[in-house]
Amino acid sequence: MNYIVLDMEWNQPWPGSPSSKKVLPVAIRGEIIQIGAVRVTEDQQVTDEFQIFIKPKYYRHLNRRVSKLTGIKETRLREEGIPFPEAMERFRAWCGEDIVFLTWGFDDIGILRENLQLFDLETDWTDRWYNAQMIFNAQTDGSTAQKALKTAMEIFEIEATRPAHDALGDAYHTALICARLDLKKGQAEYDAALKSHENGFHGAELPGCIARHVYHDYADKRAALGAMSGEENLCPVCGGRMLGSRWFAQPGHRYMDLATCPVHGKFLIRVRLSQQPDGLIRVSRLTYEATSEAAEAYARRAEKADPEEVSRPRRRRRRRSGAPTSPPEKNEE
Protein backbone atom coordinates (compact mmCIF):
# COMPACT_ATOMS: atom_id res chain seq x y z
CA MET A 1 0.00 0.00 0.00
CA ASN A 2 1.17 3.53 -0.83
CA TYR A 3 -0.04 6.95 0.27
CA ILE A 4 -0.58 9.43 -2.56
CA VAL A 5 -0.28 12.98 -1.27
CA LEU A 6 -2.41 15.02 -3.65
CA ASP A 7 -2.75 18.72 -4.36
CA MET A 8 -4.47 20.45 -7.27
CA GLU A 9 -5.06 23.86 -8.76
CA TRP A 10 -8.32 24.63 -10.52
CA ASN A 11 -9.82 27.45 -12.54
CA GLN A 12 -13.12 29.16 -11.78
CA PRO A 13 -14.99 31.58 -14.02
CA TRP A 14 -15.05 35.23 -13.04
CA PRO A 15 -18.46 36.10 -11.47
CA GLY A 16 -20.81 37.46 -14.11
CA SER A 17 -18.68 36.26 -17.05
CA PRO A 18 -20.19 34.17 -19.89
CA SER A 19 -18.32 31.13 -18.56
CA SER A 20 -19.97 31.48 -15.15
CA LYS A 21 -23.39 31.19 -16.83
CA LYS A 22 -22.59 27.95 -18.63
CA VAL A 23 -24.84 25.05 -17.71
CA LEU A 24 -22.57 22.00 -17.38
CA PRO A 25 -23.64 18.33 -17.36
CA VAL A 26 -22.34 18.12 -13.77
CA ALA A 27 -22.04 20.98 -11.29
CA ILE A 28 -18.38 21.67 -10.47
CA ARG A 29 -16.69 24.10 -8.14
CA GLY A 30 -13.72 24.47 -10.47
CA GLU A 31 -12.08 22.91 -13.51
CA ILE A 32 -8.73 21.29 -12.67
CA ILE A 33 -5.70 22.78 -14.45
CA GLN A 34 -2.79 21.26 -12.50
CA ILE A 35 -2.25 18.08 -10.50
CA GLY A 36 0.72 17.51 -8.23
CA ALA A 37 1.27 14.33 -6.24
CA VAL A 38 4.01 12.72 -4.13
CA ARG A 39 4.19 9.06 -3.17
CA VAL A 40 4.79 8.14 0.47
CA THR A 41 5.47 4.46 1.13
CA GLU A 42 3.79 2.42 3.84
CA ASP A 43 6.87 2.88 6.02
CA GLN A 44 6.48 6.64 5.40
CA GLN A 45 9.36 7.31 3.04
CA VAL A 46 8.87 10.18 0.58
CA THR A 47 9.65 8.85 -2.89
CA ASP A 48 8.65 9.76 -6.46
CA GLU A 49 6.62 12.71 -7.74
CA PHE A 50 3.99 13.35 -10.40
CA GLN A 51 2.90 16.58 -12.08
CA ILE A 52 0.67 17.34 -15.03
CA PHE A 53 -1.01 20.41 -16.53
CA ILE A 54 -4.52 20.15 -17.93
CA LYS A 55 -5.99 22.17 -20.78
CA PRO A 56 -9.43 23.37 -19.58
CA LYS A 57 -12.41 22.47 -21.76
CA TYR A 58 -15.18 24.49 -20.13
CA TYR A 59 -13.55 27.43 -18.31
CA ARG A 60 -10.98 28.21 -20.98
CA HIS A 61 -10.18 31.75 -19.91
CA LEU A 62 -8.03 31.71 -16.80
CA ASN A 63 -9.45 33.68 -13.89
CA ARG A 64 -6.93 36.47 -13.21
CA ARG A 65 -7.14 35.79 -9.48
CA VAL A 66 -6.24 32.14 -10.04
CA SER A 67 -3.43 33.11 -12.41
CA LYS A 68 -2.00 35.61 -9.92
CA LEU A 69 -2.15 33.14 -7.03
CA THR A 70 -0.68 30.15 -8.85
CA GLY A 71 1.55 31.83 -11.41
CA ILE A 72 -0.04 29.69 -14.15
CA LYS A 73 -0.66 31.45 -17.47
CA GLU A 74 -3.05 30.56 -20.28
CA THR A 75 -0.12 30.18 -22.66
CA ARG A 76 1.40 27.47 -20.47
CA LEU A 77 -1.86 25.53 -20.36
CA ARG A 78 -2.18 25.77 -24.14
CA GLU A 79 1.40 24.61 -24.68
CA GLU A 80 1.80 22.01 -21.90
CA GLY A 81 -1.74 21.10 -20.95
CA ILE A 82 -3.40 17.90 -22.09
CA PRO A 83 -7.11 16.92 -22.08
CA PHE A 84 -8.48 15.84 -18.69
CA PRO A 85 -9.29 12.20 -19.64
CA GLU A 86 -5.72 11.66 -20.86
CA ALA A 87 -4.33 13.33 -17.74
CA MET A 88 -6.40 10.99 -15.55
CA GLU A 89 -5.20 7.95 -17.45
CA ARG A 90 -1.58 8.95 -16.81
CA PHE A 91 -2.26 9.84 -13.17
CA ARG A 92 -4.01 6.55 -12.40
CA ALA A 93 -1.20 4.60 -14.04
CA TRP A 94 1.36 6.46 -11.89
CA CYS A 95 -0.66 5.94 -8.69
CA GLY A 96 -0.90 2.19 -9.15
CA GLU A 97 -3.10 -0.13 -7.11
CA ASP A 98 -3.76 -0.26 -3.34
CA ILE A 99 -3.46 3.45 -2.62
CA VAL A 100 -4.73 5.88 -0.01
CA PHE A 101 -4.99 9.57 -0.84
CA LEU A 102 -3.90 12.26 1.62
CA THR A 103 -4.86 15.90 1.07
CA TRP A 104 -4.41 19.10 3.03
CA GLY A 105 -8.08 20.01 3.38
CA PHE A 106 -11.43 18.70 2.22
CA ASP A 107 -11.76 20.35 -1.20
CA ASP A 108 -9.34 18.47 -3.45
CA ILE A 109 -10.96 15.04 -3.50
CA GLY A 110 -14.44 16.51 -3.92
CA ILE A 111 -13.34 18.63 -6.87
CA LEU A 112 -11.45 15.70 -8.39
CA ARG A 113 -14.62 13.60 -8.23
CA GLU A 114 -16.72 16.38 -9.74
CA ASN A 115 -14.31 16.66 -12.68
CA LEU A 116 -14.27 12.87 -13.14
CA GLN A 117 -18.08 12.84 -13.23
CA LEU A 118 -18.08 15.76 -15.67
CA PHE A 119 -16.10 13.63 -18.13
CA ASP A 120 -18.07 10.46 -17.28
CA LEU A 121 -15.04 8.75 -15.72
CA GLU A 122 -14.91 6.32 -12.78
CA THR A 123 -14.62 7.79 -9.28
CA ASP A 124 -14.39 4.71 -7.06
CA TRP A 125 -10.58 4.69 -7.14
CA THR A 126 -10.66 7.92 -5.07
CA ASP A 127 -12.77 6.45 -2.24
CA ARG A 128 -9.91 5.87 0.22
CA TRP A 129 -8.71 9.27 1.38
CA TYR A 130 -8.00 11.29 4.53
CA ASN A 131 -7.63 14.96 5.31
CA ALA A 132 -4.08 15.18 6.69
CA GLN A 133 -5.03 18.39 8.54
CA MET A 134 -7.14 16.36 10.94
CA ILE A 135 -4.41 13.81 11.58
CA PHE A 136 -1.90 16.63 12.11
CA ASN A 137 -4.17 18.39 14.62
CA ALA A 138 -4.95 15.18 16.50
CA GLN A 139 -1.23 14.38 16.86
CA THR A 140 -0.05 17.92 17.73
CA ASP A 141 -2.16 20.43 19.66
CA GLY A 142 -5.51 18.64 19.42
CA SER A 143 -7.27 21.72 18.03
CA THR A 144 -10.15 21.65 15.55
CA ALA A 145 -9.14 24.84 13.75
CA GLN A 146 -7.80 24.46 10.23
CA LYS A 147 -4.12 25.26 9.91
CA ALA A 148 -2.47 26.63 6.82
CA LEU A 149 0.15 24.38 5.29
CA LYS A 150 2.76 27.06 6.04
CA THR A 151 1.79 27.02 9.74
CA ALA A 152 2.11 23.24 9.96
CA MET A 153 5.54 23.43 8.31
CA GLU A 154 6.67 25.99 10.86
CA ILE A 155 5.46 23.79 13.73
CA PHE A 156 7.48 20.84 12.37
CA GLU A 157 10.38 23.16 11.45
CA ILE A 158 10.22 22.18 7.79
CA GLU A 159 11.94 24.66 5.50
CA ALA A 160 10.05 25.60 2.33
CA THR A 161 12.05 24.51 -0.71
CA ARG A 162 9.24 24.57 -3.27
CA PRO A 163 6.88 27.37 -4.38
CA ALA A 164 3.58 27.79 -2.54
CA HIS A 165 0.24 27.60 -4.41
CA ASP A 166 1.85 25.24 -6.88
CA ALA A 167 0.25 21.79 -6.93
CA LEU A 168 3.49 19.84 -6.86
CA GLY A 169 5.16 22.24 -4.41
CA ASP A 170 2.26 22.03 -1.95
CA ALA A 171 2.00 18.24 -2.37
CA TYR A 172 5.73 17.87 -1.63
CA HIS A 173 5.59 19.97 1.53
CA THR A 174 2.44 18.11 2.65
CA ALA A 175 4.26 14.81 2.08
CA LEU A 176 7.11 15.95 4.35
CA ILE A 177 4.56 16.68 7.09
CA CYS A 178 2.78 13.34 6.57
CA ALA A 179 6.08 11.48 6.83
CA ARG A 180 6.42 12.78 10.40
CA LEU A 181 2.92 11.70 11.46
CA ASP A 182 1.74 8.30 12.64
CA LEU A 183 -0.42 7.70 9.59
CA LYS A 184 -1.72 4.27 10.60
CA LYS A 185 -2.85 5.63 13.96
CA GLY A 186 -4.30 8.67 12.20
CA GLN A 187 -6.36 6.45 9.91
CA ALA A 188 -7.61 4.34 12.81
CA GLU A 189 -8.72 7.40 14.79
CA TYR A 190 -9.95 9.46 11.85
CA ASP A 191 -13.68 8.71 12.09
CA ALA A 192 -13.70 9.47 15.80
CA ALA A 193 -11.92 12.77 15.20
CA LEU A 194 -14.42 13.71 12.51
CA LYS A 195 -17.38 12.82 14.69
CA SER A 196 -16.06 14.60 17.76
CA HIS A 197 -16.37 18.02 16.14
CA GLU A 198 -19.88 19.43 15.88
CA ASN A 199 -21.15 18.98 12.30
CA GLY A 200 -17.81 17.54 11.27
CA PHE A 201 -14.44 19.19 10.82
CA HIS A 202 -14.69 22.56 9.04
CA GLY A 203 -15.80 22.00 5.48
CA ALA A 204 -16.78 18.34 5.85
CA GLU A 205 -20.02 17.40 4.15
CA LEU A 206 -22.63 15.55 6.17
CA PRO A 207 -25.22 13.13 4.76
CA GLY A 208 -28.03 15.01 3.07
CA CYS A 209 -25.84 17.61 1.34
CA ILE A 210 -27.41 18.23 -2.07
CA ALA A 211 -25.48 21.24 -3.38
CA ARG A 212 -22.14 22.94 -2.85
CA HIS A 213 -20.88 26.22 -4.27
CA VAL A 214 -17.96 28.57 -3.71
CA TYR A 215 -18.26 32.35 -4.00
CA HIS A 216 -15.50 34.94 -4.04
CA ASP A 217 -14.61 38.59 -3.60
CA TYR A 218 -16.94 39.91 -0.87
CA ALA A 219 -15.75 43.02 0.94
CA ASP A 220 -16.50 41.74 4.45
CA LYS A 221 -18.61 39.33 6.51
CA ARG A 222 -21.71 41.49 6.28
CA ALA A 223 -21.55 41.59 2.48
CA ALA A 224 -20.92 37.84 2.30
CA LEU A 225 -23.80 36.83 4.57
CA GLY A 226 -26.03 39.41 2.92
CA ALA A 227 -25.42 37.79 -0.46
CA MET A 228 -25.95 34.30 0.97
CA SER A 229 -29.36 35.31 2.33
CA GLY A 230 -30.10 37.53 -0.67
CA GLU A 231 -29.27 37.18 -4.35
CA GLU A 232 -27.38 33.89 -3.90
CA ASN A 233 -30.04 32.29 -1.71
CA LEU A 234 -31.54 30.19 -4.50
CA CYS A 235 -33.54 26.98 -4.31
CA PRO A 236 -31.42 23.97 -5.38
CA VAL A 237 -34.46 22.51 -7.17
CA CYS A 238 -36.06 25.36 -9.12
CA GLY A 239 -33.48 28.13 -8.81
CA GLY A 240 -36.03 30.52 -7.32
CA ARG A 241 -35.26 33.00 -4.55
CA MET A 242 -35.54 31.60 -1.02
CA LEU A 243 -36.35 33.44 2.20
CA GLY A 244 -33.87 33.04 5.05
CA SER A 245 -34.66 33.00 8.76
CA ARG A 246 -31.61 33.61 10.96
CA TRP A 247 -27.87 32.98 10.85
CA PHE A 248 -26.45 31.08 13.81
CA ALA A 249 -22.69 31.27 14.32
CA GLN A 250 -20.58 28.12 14.67
CA PRO A 251 -16.87 27.55 15.30
CA GLY A 252 -14.43 28.30 12.51
CA HIS A 253 -16.17 31.31 10.90
CA ARG A 254 -19.16 29.15 9.97
CA TYR A 255 -22.84 30.07 9.97
CA MET A 256 -26.06 28.20 9.34
CA ASP A 257 -29.54 29.34 8.35
CA LEU A 258 -32.82 27.64 7.46
CA ALA A 259 -34.11 28.94 4.14
CA THR A 260 -37.53 28.39 2.59
CA CYS A 261 -38.53 28.05 -1.05
CA PRO A 262 -42.24 28.91 -1.59
CA VAL A 263 -42.54 25.87 -3.87
CA HIS A 264 -40.12 23.24 -2.56
CA GLY A 265 -40.02 23.94 1.16
CA LYS A 266 -37.13 24.26 3.60
CA PHE A 267 -33.39 23.76 3.12
CA LEU A 268 -30.54 24.18 5.57
CA ILE A 269 -27.75 26.48 4.42
CA ARG A 270 -24.25 26.18 5.93
CA VAL A 271 -21.52 28.63 4.96
CA ARG A 272 -17.88 29.00 5.91
CA LEU A 273 -16.08 32.32 5.45
CA SER A 274 -12.36 32.53 4.76
CA GLN A 275 -10.05 35.31 3.71
CA GLN A 276 -8.55 35.34 0.23
CA PRO A 277 -4.92 36.40 -0.31
CA ASP A 278 -6.18 39.81 -1.49
CA GLY A 279 -8.09 40.36 1.76
CA LEU A 280 -11.56 39.80 0.32
CA ILE A 281 -13.91 37.11 1.61
CA ARG A 282 -14.46 33.65 0.10
CA VAL A 283 -17.65 31.72 0.94
CA SER A 284 -18.08 27.95 0.82
CA ARG A 285 -21.81 27.21 0.81
CA LEU A 286 -23.45 23.83 1.48
CA THR A 287 -27.17 23.17 1.00
CA TYR A 288 -28.85 20.32 2.89
CA GLU A 289 -32.21 18.62 2.86
CA ALA A 290 -34.51 19.78 5.66
CA THR A 291 -34.55 16.26 7.12
CA SER A 292 -30.76 15.94 7.24
CA GLU A 293 -28.62 15.58 10.35
CA ALA A 294 -27.27 19.09 9.77
CA ALA A 295 -30.81 20.53 9.69
CA GLU A 296 -31.58 18.79 12.96
CA ALA A 297 -28.52 20.51 14.46
CA TYR A 298 -29.95 23.86 13.35
CA ALA A 299 -33.30 23.04 14.97
CA ARG A 300 -31.57 22.18 18.26
CA ARG A 301 -29.64 25.45 18.13
CA ALA A 302 -32.78 27.44 17.37
CA GLU A 303 -34.57 25.88 20.34
CA LYS A 304 -31.88 27.22 22.67
CA ALA A 305 -32.29 30.78 21.39
CA ASP A 306 -34.64 33.30 22.98
CA PRO A 307 -37.98 32.81 21.12
CA GLU A 308 -38.87 36.46 21.43
CA GLU A 309 -35.49 37.45 20.05
CA VAL A 310 -35.80 35.08 17.08
CA SER A 311 -39.33 36.14 16.14
CA ARG A 312 -38.97 39.81 17.00
CA PRO A 313 -39.27 41.87 13.79
CA ARG A 314 -36.30 43.98 12.90
CA ARG A 315 -36.65 47.66 13.65
CA ARG A 316 -36.01 50.03 10.80
CA ARG A 317 -33.61 52.78 11.61
CA ARG A 318 -35.13 56.18 11.27
CA ARG A 319 -33.80 57.74 8.08
CA ARG A 320 -31.90 60.93 8.51
CA SER A 321 -32.50 63.69 6.05
CA GLY A 322 -30.12 63.30 3.13
CA ALA A 323 -28.58 60.10 4.51
CA PRO A 324 -28.55 56.99 2.31
CA THR A 325 -30.31 53.87 3.52
CA SER A 326 -28.82 50.41 3.66
CA PRO A 327 -30.48 47.00 3.96
CA PRO A 328 -30.87 45.69 7.53
CA GLU A 329 -28.14 43.34 8.68
CA LYS A 330 -28.92 39.71 9.47
CA ASN A 331 -29.07 38.81 13.15
CA GLU A 332 -25.85 36.98 14.10
CA GLU A 333 -24.27 35.46 17.14
Secondary structure, DSSP 8 states (H G I E B T S, - for coil): -EEEEEEEEEE---TTSGGGG---SS--S-EEEEEEEEEEETT--EEEEEEEEB--SS--S--HHHHHHH---HHHHHHH-B-HHHHHHHHHHHH-SSEEEEESSSHHHHHHHHHHHHTT---GGG-SEEEHHHHHHHTTT---S---HHHHHHHTT----S-TT-HHHHHHHHHHHHTTS-HHHHHHTHHHHHHHSTTSSTT---TTEEEEEEEEEESSHHHHHHHHTTTT-B-TTT--B-B----EEETTTEEEEEEEETTTEEEEEEEEEEE-TTS-EEEEEEEEETTSHHHHHHHHHHHHS-HHHHHS--------TT-----------
